[in-house]
Amino acid sequence: MNFQKIDASLSAALHGKHFTDEPDFIVFIQTTKPLDDEQREELEKLGVMDIPVKSEIFSAQISARAVAEISEKPWVRFISLSEHLRLLD
């Protein structure tokens, strides 16, 4: 796993987590450029669905194992954990 491409909150969430194939994390994935067909296929095999065309940032619900594998891809720039938003009073 390339921790330089993972934000602090995702790194903390992964700490002590068993690397299963359960899609436990909602993340944002940022790539260096829009994905080609081969790169899209690689991500789909790891459980990333509905990847927008011509976009460098997209969300996905993926497993800890997929986070580890995606972080090693040279065309992935950054992976960050999606935060739950709360209404202000």
Steps between C-alpha positions, in 0.01 A plus 500: 500500500628843407416714805619816321186479286260447792363779720536490879137413574504205260833384638356510853188312389717230341714459812434157650242419232502151349553521126181334379296552187211667688438850356541679834630837379347780297791686347592761244760389247704760313694392192774678308282522187168361374515121490545295186306178442771276650521706819120507532495122465764463774291707741181315413673170589574654841135592555488860378174551311349780292829676424419828323656555160751784469518558874807498720311490831224256585355316797484129569400256771788255527671252730821547697670259260392714204632815672839331536508389136371827356756702697776313316380602154737760346209692346323547836590828667306487829232307690302669776229380734156651449382675814142485622348845502280617784236770496580815691254613765 
